[in-house]
Amino acid sequence: MFSLFKKAKNEIKEIIDDMNLYTCCFTGHRSQKLPWKFNEVDNRYKLTRYKVKMEIVNAINRGYRYFITGMALGFDMMCAEIVLELKKTYKGIKLECAVPCKGQELKWPEKEQKRYKSILKQADKIRCVYDKYVDGCMKERNQYMVNNSSLLIALFNGLLGGTKQTIDYAKAQGLEIITVSPVKEVLSDEELNEIIKGNK
């Protein structure tokens, strides 16, 4: 009986490990820390979003099918929306929203709250770490994502904070890490179009 239980346990672990092998998670800065803040008409946002989208497409082409976002303002929600957009083209990819606590969005601007709720409605899975805010819930959410992934795509400006902590934790866990730097230089529409055209 014990040997059957051990065998079943090992088989479950193999299934989970196999799922993790094709799972990608995200970490990055909140809107307030990014050059464009909340202004998504800014071409710096558009170019950064384009670069991130290309990294996600590359991951899909490499076999990644499951994506986990932490649903914070800024990069996390950008990635969630990109994955939802790509689901229309790439069949079989899934989005999981790993929420640190219920009601994390309640103090956000109304527009961002609506956006947050729209993403959750479209997600394939929602994982809520805590029923209410507690110290450390954001860090625990980040570790959950890393522990269930083999690839981390990060938007990182090089500064200390939660993003760097998550990257360091992912390195310690042996994940592959792809880092995208936020675009800082102001771009004209013509410059933006030329860059995107040249990368296609």
Residue pairs with C-beta under 8 A, 6 or more apart in sequence:
19 66
19 148
20 148
20 149
20 150
21 150
22 63
22 64
22 65
22 66
22 150
23 64
23 65
23 66
23 67
23 68
23 148
23 149
23 150
23 151
24 56
24 59
24 64
24 66
24 67
24 68
24 149
24 150
24 151
24 152
24 153
25 67
25 68
25 69
25 70
25 98
25 145
25 146
25 148
25 149
25 151
25 152
25 153
26 67
26 68
26 69
26 70
26 75
26 76
26 79
26 145
26 152
26 153
26 154
26 155
27 70
27 75
27 76
27 142
27 145
27 152
27 154
27 155
27 156
27 162
27 163
27 166
27 167
27 170
28 74
28 75
28 76
28 78
28 79
28 154
28 155
28 156
28 163
29 74
29 75
29 155
29 156
29 157
29 161
29 163
29 182
30 72
30 73
30 74
30 75
31 37
31 38
31 73
31 74
32 73
32 74
33 74
33 157
33 159
33 161
34 45
34 48
34 74
34 75
34 155
34 182
35 42
35 44
35 182
35 183
35 184
36 42
36 44
36 45
38 109
38 112
39 45
40 46
43 183
43 186
43 187
43 188
43 189
43 191
43 192
44 182
44 183
44 184
44 185
44 186
44 187
45 183
46 192
47 183
47 187
47 192
47 195
47 196
48 155
48 180
48 182
48 183
49 78
49 82
50 196
50 199
51 180
51 183
52 75
52 78
52 79
52 82
52 153
52 155
52 180
53 82
53 85
53 86
54 199
55 153
55 178
55 180
56 67
56 79
56 82
56 83
56 86
56 153
57 86
59 151
59 153
59 178
60 86
60 90
60 93
64 93
64 151
65 92
65 93
65 94
66 93
66 94
66 96
67 79
67 83
67 93
67 94
67 95
67 96
68 96
68 97
68 98
68 145
68 148
68 149
69 76
69 77
69 79
69 80
69 83
69 95
69 96
69 97
69 98
70 76
70 98
70 99
70 100
70 138
70 141
70 142
70 145
71 77
71 80
71 97
71 98
71 99
71 104
71 116
71 119
71 120
72 104
72 138
73 108
73 112
75 155
77 112
77 115
77 116
77 119
79 153
80 95
80 97
80 119
80 123
81 119
83 93
83 95
84 95
84 119
84 122
86 93
87 93
87 95
94 124
94 125
95 122
95 123
95 124
95 125
96 123
96 124
96 125
96 126
96 127
97 119
97 120
97 123
97 125
97 126
97 127
98 127
98 129
98 141
98 144
98 145
99 120
99 126
99 127
99 128
99 129
99 141
100 129
100 130
100 133
100 137
100 138
100 140
100 141
101 128
101 129
101 130
101 131
101 132
101 133
101 134
101 137
102 128
102 130
102 131
102 132
103 132
103 133
104 133
105 112
105 113
105 116
105 117
106 113
108 116
120 126
127 144
129 137
129 140
129 141
129 144
130 137
130 140
138 162
139 162
139 165
142 162
142 165
142 166
142 169
143 169
145 166
146 152
146 166
146 169
146 170
146 173
146 175
147 173
149 170
149 175
150 175
150 176
151 175
151 176
151 177
151 178
152 166
152 167
152 170
152 175
152 176
152 177
152 178
153 178
153 180
154 163
154 166
154 167
154 177
154 178
154 179
154 180
155 163
155 179
155 180
155 181
155 182
156 163
156 164
156 167
156 179
156 180
156 181
157 181
157 182
158 181
167 177
167 179
170 177
171 177
187 195
